Amino acid sequence: MACIFACGEAEETTESESQKPAALEYGTVSGSIIDAGTGNRIPGSTVTLLGQSFETGIDGNYTFQGVLYDDVHTLIVIDPDYKPYSQPVVLKQERLVVDIMLTPLKDPVVELRDFFDNFAALLESVDFKNIEAIEALFSETYVAADDPATLFGVASGIIPENYADVIPAMTQLFEEYVSLQFLFQDIEMNITHARKSAATLQLDVDAEKGEERDLRELKASCRFEFRREERDWKIVYWQLFELDIRL
């Protein structure tokens, strides 16, 4: 009798334990947001999962913790300068790494070539009405380099020293010269992502000064650095190399 009672009790315990629900498991989803064209990481993208949003920092990384195993979740990435992106993810391990490639809405190379065409046209107009439009091409954080070649260009009135100097420099330029030709050529783009870039190029300037129309020629290698502010590219840095001025 004792044996039968003991065995029956053991069966009841085992059956009770088998009815307990399985413990839920949670893990981490993380990764990087990457520019599909350059392979560089993108800061400032908004990644959303499970109703929570994360903005990528300078490293372009994101992390979500407490993601339930086996359920299908939708990972969404929104960035104003890239095409929207979403994909389903299912977590089956402690950590799932999902790197996401975003495609820019516009080609930065094409945009910046158009930028230089517009910049040249505004300068060549020698029209005081266009000075504010020229100022709008510069970031409020803009500064020129402080090396000897660039400083000579600043002293010559070709390059603004900083943002506050853009309007005075352009005003003086238009007052002194009756004709200007700016040729940006041999442009080599260095695109970081859709909001940051640089360009090296050859700048040739032909100018006629005063009523006598005295000819001035300037040739220089240049480096520009750009940042997209809201929807527009802005110059944040300008440097001259190998400056050659002929009077």
VMD Tcl script that draws the C-alpha trace (Angstrom):
set ca {
  {0.00 0.00 0.00}
  {2.80 2.41 0.84}
  {4.43 1.81 -2.53}
  {1.23 2.39 -4.46}
  {0.57 5.69 -2.62}
  {4.04 6.99 -3.26}
  {3.94 6.16 -6.96}
  {0.59 7.85 -7.40}
  {1.80 11.03 -5.78}
  {4.85 11.16 -8.05}
  {2.60 10.93 -11.13}
  {0.48 13.84 -9.93}
  {3.57 16.06 -9.45}
  {4.90 15.31 -12.92}
  {1.57 16.04 -14.56}
  {1.28 19.39 -12.74}
  {4.74 20.48 -13.83}
  {3.99 19.63 -17.46}
  {1.07 22.05 -17.43}
  {3.27 25.08 -16.58}
  {3.66 27.57 -19.53}
  {7.10 27.79 -21.16}
  {9.17 30.80 -20.05}
  {9.23 33.60 -22.64}
  {12.61 34.40 -24.14}
  {13.82 37.86 -25.15}
  {16.90 39.02 -27.03}
  {18.55 41.96 -28.78}
  {18.28 43.27 -32.35}
  {21.10 45.59 -33.39}
  {23.09 46.68 -36.43}
  {24.28 49.56 -38.54}
  {22.58 51.88 -41.05}
  {24.82 52.14 -44.12}
  {24.87 54.24 -47.28}
  {24.41 51.80 -50.17}
  {26.57 53.88 -52.51}
  {29.57 54.61 -50.29}
  {29.47 51.87 -47.66}
  {29.78 54.53 -44.93}
  {27.58 54.55 -41.86}
  {24.78 57.10 -41.62}
  {24.14 59.21 -38.52}
  {20.71 60.69 -37.85}
  {18.55 57.89 -39.25}
  {15.43 56.94 -37.24}
  {15.06 53.19 -36.66}
  {11.75 51.89 -35.26}
  {10.95 48.46 -33.79}
  {8.10 47.42 -31.46}
  {6.87 51.00 -31.35}
  {10.19 52.28 -30.03}
  {12.43 54.61 -32.07}
  {16.19 55.02 -32.00}
  {18.22 57.71 -33.80}
  {21.62 56.56 -35.00}
  {24.65 58.48 -33.75}
  {27.88 59.26 -35.55}
  {28.68 55.52 -35.70}
  {25.40 54.78 -37.50}
  {24.51 52.00 -35.04}
  {21.20 51.08 -33.39}
  {20.18 48.61 -30.64}
  {16.82 47.28 -29.39}
  {16.64 45.06 -26.32}
  {13.78 42.98 -24.96}
  {12.67 41.65 -28.36}
  {10.46 38.55 -28.05}
  {11.66 35.34 -29.66}
  {9.84 33.77 -32.63}
  {7.36 36.61 -33.20}
  {7.53 38.49 -36.51}
  {8.51 42.13 -35.95}
  {8.85 44.92 -38.53}
  {12.06 46.95 -38.54}
  {11.52 50.39 -40.10}
  {14.13 53.00 -41.06}
  {13.16 56.57 -41.93}
  {15.69 59.15 -43.11}
  {14.74 62.36 -44.96}
  {17.59 61.94 -47.46}
  {17.10 58.22 -48.20}
  {14.39 55.97 -49.53}
  {12.16 54.48 -46.78}
  {13.07 50.96 -45.68}
  {11.31 48.18 -43.78}
  {11.79 44.46 -43.31}
  {10.38 41.69 -41.10}
  {12.70 40.20 -38.48}
  {12.30 37.05 -36.37}
  {14.54 36.61 -33.35}
  {15.65 33.05 -32.62}
  {18.88 33.73 -30.76}
  {20.19 35.94 -28.00}
  {21.35 38.63 -30.44}
  {20.40 39.24 -34.07}
  {22.54 41.63 -36.14}
  {20.72 43.35 -39.02}
  {22.79 45.80 -41.10}
  {20.65 47.92 -43.40}
  {21.70 49.53 -46.69}
  {19.86 52.75 -47.57}
  {19.65 54.27 -51.05}
  {19.83 58.09 -51.32}
  {16.77 59.85 -52.70}
  {19.07 61.85 -55.00}
  {22.56 61.25 -56.37}
  {24.92 63.55 -54.39}
  {27.40 63.66 -57.28}
  {24.76 65.03 -59.65}
  {23.52 67.47 -57.02}
  {27.00 68.86 -56.35}
  {27.83 69.24 -60.03}
  {24.64 71.27 -60.37}
  {25.73 73.21 -57.28}
  {28.98 74.28 -58.95}
  {27.16 75.22 -62.17}
  {24.78 77.42 -60.17}
  {27.63 78.91 -58.11}
  {29.54 79.85 -61.26}
  {26.44 81.38 -62.90}
  {25.70 83.55 -59.85}
  {29.30 84.80 -59.69}
  {29.52 85.46 -63.43}
  {26.31 87.51 -63.34}
  {28.15 90.32 -61.50}
  {24.67 91.28 -60.33}
  {24.30 92.70 -56.83}
  {20.78 91.23 -56.69}
  {22.35 87.76 -56.63}
  {24.60 88.33 -53.61}
  {22.04 86.97 -51.15}
  {21.63 83.88 -53.33}
  {25.42 83.40 -53.16}
  {25.32 83.78 -49.38}
  {22.66 81.05 -49.25}
  {25.20 78.58 -50.70}
  {27.36 78.91 -47.56}
  {26.69 77.37 -44.16}
  {26.60 79.74 -41.20}
  {29.49 77.65 -39.84}
  {31.58 78.23 -42.98}
  {35.28 79.15 -42.64}
  {38.10 79.40 -45.15}
  {41.39 77.60 -44.53}
  {44.19 79.54 -42.87}
  {47.13 78.41 -45.03}
  {49.11 81.01 -47.03}
  {47.52 80.26 -50.43}
  {43.98 80.52 -49.10}
  {44.75 83.64 -47.08}
  {46.08 85.25 -50.25}
  {42.82 84.35 -51.99}
  {40.92 85.93 -49.09}
  {43.04 89.09 -49.31}
  {42.44 89.20 -53.08}
  {38.67 89.21 -52.49}
  {38.04 85.94 -54.29}
  {37.25 83.86 -51.20}
  {35.17 84.89 -48.16}
  {36.99 84.43 -44.87}
  {33.88 83.25 -43.00}
  {30.10 83.36 -43.25}
  {29.87 86.95 -42.01}
  {32.32 87.94 -44.77}
  {30.34 86.43 -47.67}
  {28.22 89.48 -48.46}
  {31.06 92.03 -47.97}
  {33.44 89.91 -50.08}
  {30.94 89.43 -52.91}
  {29.97 93.11 -52.82}
  {33.60 94.16 -53.16}
  {34.15 91.60 -55.91}
  {31.22 92.92 -57.95}
  {32.26 96.52 -57.36}
  {35.82 95.95 -58.62}
  {35.18 93.67 -61.60}
  {32.97 94.27 -64.61}
  {33.35 90.74 -65.94}
  {33.96 87.41 -64.20}
  {34.34 83.87 -65.49}
  {34.52 81.06 -62.93}
  {35.36 77.63 -64.27}
  {35.16 74.68 -61.88}
  {36.71 71.71 -63.65}
  {38.37 68.31 -63.07}
  {36.00 67.81 -60.15}
  {36.66 64.75 -57.99}
  {33.89 63.98 -55.51}
  {34.39 62.32 -52.14}
  {30.91 61.43 -50.89}
  {30.69 60.32 -47.26}
  {26.91 59.95 -47.27}
  {23.86 61.93 -48.41}
  {24.56 64.72 -45.91}
  {28.35 65.05 -45.99}
  {30.80 65.34 -48.89}
  {33.92 67.01 -50.23}
  {35.29 67.91 -53.65}
  {38.72 68.71 -55.05}
  {38.93 70.57 -58.32}
  {40.72 73.06 -60.53}
  {39.42 76.61 -60.36}
  {40.13 79.03 -63.21}
  {39.00 82.65 -62.86}
  {39.22 85.24 -65.63}
  {38.25 88.74 -64.53}
  {38.21 92.21 -66.04}
  {38.72 95.00 -63.52}
  {37.38 98.54 -63.67}
  {36.56 100.72 -66.65}
  {39.95 99.90 -68.15}
  {38.92 96.21 -68.10}
  {42.35 95.14 -66.89}
  {42.58 91.38 -67.18}
  {43.23 89.24 -64.10}
  {43.74 85.48 -64.24}
  {43.64 83.14 -61.26}
  {44.33 79.42 -61.31}
  {44.20 77.25 -58.21}
  {43.52 73.78 -56.99}
  {40.70 73.84 -54.45}
  {39.08 71.71 -51.81}
  {35.49 72.28 -50.77}
  {33.72 70.56 -47.90}
  {29.92 70.39 -47.91}
  {27.14 69.55 -45.49}
  {23.47 69.17 -46.30}
  {21.37 71.50 -44.17}
  {17.69 70.68 -44.44}
  {17.38 69.92 -48.16}
  {20.29 71.98 -49.53}
  {24.04 71.48 -49.79}
  {26.09 74.22 -48.12}
  {29.80 75.06 -48.28}
  {31.39 74.66 -44.85}
  {35.08 74.90 -45.83}
  {37.12 76.23 -48.75}
  {40.86 75.82 -49.28}
  {43.21 76.82 -52.12}
  {46.31 74.99 -53.26}
  {49.01 76.08 -55.71}
  {47.56 79.52 -56.29}
  {48.72 81.33 -59.45}
  {47.58 84.91 -60.14}
  {48.48 86.75 -63.32}
  {47.88 90.51 -63.59}
}
mol new
graphics top color blue
foreach p $ca { graphics top sphere $p radius 0.5 }
foreach p [lrange $ca 0 end-1] q [lrange $ca 1 end] { graphics top cylinder $p $q radius 0.2 }
display resetview
